[in-house]
Amino acid sequence: MKKHLKKLTVAIAAIIFSVSSFSQTDNDAIMMTQHNFCTGLMYQHSSWNEYWEGSFKRPALNLGTVSTQMIGAMGNFGIKDNLNVLFSLPYVTTRASAGTLLGIKGLQDLGLWVKYMPLEIERGGNTFSLYTIGGVSFPTTNYVADFLPLSIGLQSTNVSLRGMADYQYKNLFVTASATYVLRSNITIDRTSYYTTEMHYSNEVKMPNATQFNIRAGYRTSKVIAELIYEGWNTIGGFDIRKNDMPFPSNNMDMTRLGVNAKYTFNKPQGLSLIGGGSMTLTGRNVGKSTSVNGGVFYIIDFSKKIVKKTGG
């Protein structure tokens, strides 16, 4: 039964990465203006009833439909026009519609990023930009990692480095990025475990991972509509064995396809609504999940307060 449980954690991880790409965040080519702070809440619901055991896709008959709900607080502050700092903190709830296993809920991992745009070239209606993004995420609570997929996370501390390029012609754009993720070891509530060999320890070595993200669509200051194709690849790990339970250091790979839309209101100024959805196309040791999301964000302009204080 626990073998089905593993897949959700990967789905959760990918979903949280996807959610963070729906606003001015680390995964898109939008920068927050100096002294402006964009903050808001995102809601996402995902579910699956099939998963890949290695490369073999099978139904999760003893779990039914596994669902995850996430409410995330996010923010982006413009230190300069080309330098932003960002954060995200999700609250995750998991549930299985069949079987006897109870879901888990709680705060997951706090994510912090620094986003820098060293180059922006404008020629007529063409704009080309380069970005570097560095980030770290770490657990905020002592949740259980070795209870997949009903666990809300993997308990590792992650350090990521991303390179990104964006090209826009008038209102049409394409953005591509690649990320390398370093993951710390974790400890589990067992004194021994088996992967491809026996380990007499409670420490689990977590494999590092890579991620890519490609998005294209229509972008103005008021409306954004985009198609997103992204992938996650674990460097190492092992497959879930036939009829065996899943494990945090399994090899977890996936590709996902999604759509995004954002609308910014004229009044009240700074208010925007965001919505979208995505589905898993291919995978290895992950659930075949489908997700929908929505959110509301508001920009606070602190530059006006600075001007008033200085008497400008």
Helices and strands as residue ranges (DSSP letters): H 2-19, E 36-48, E 50-53, E 56-59, E 66-80, E 83-96, E 105-107, E 109-123, E 126-139, E 158-169, E 172-183, E 186-187, E 193-194, E 198-199, E 203-204, E 209-219, E 223-234, E 253-264, E 271-284, E 290-301, H 303-310
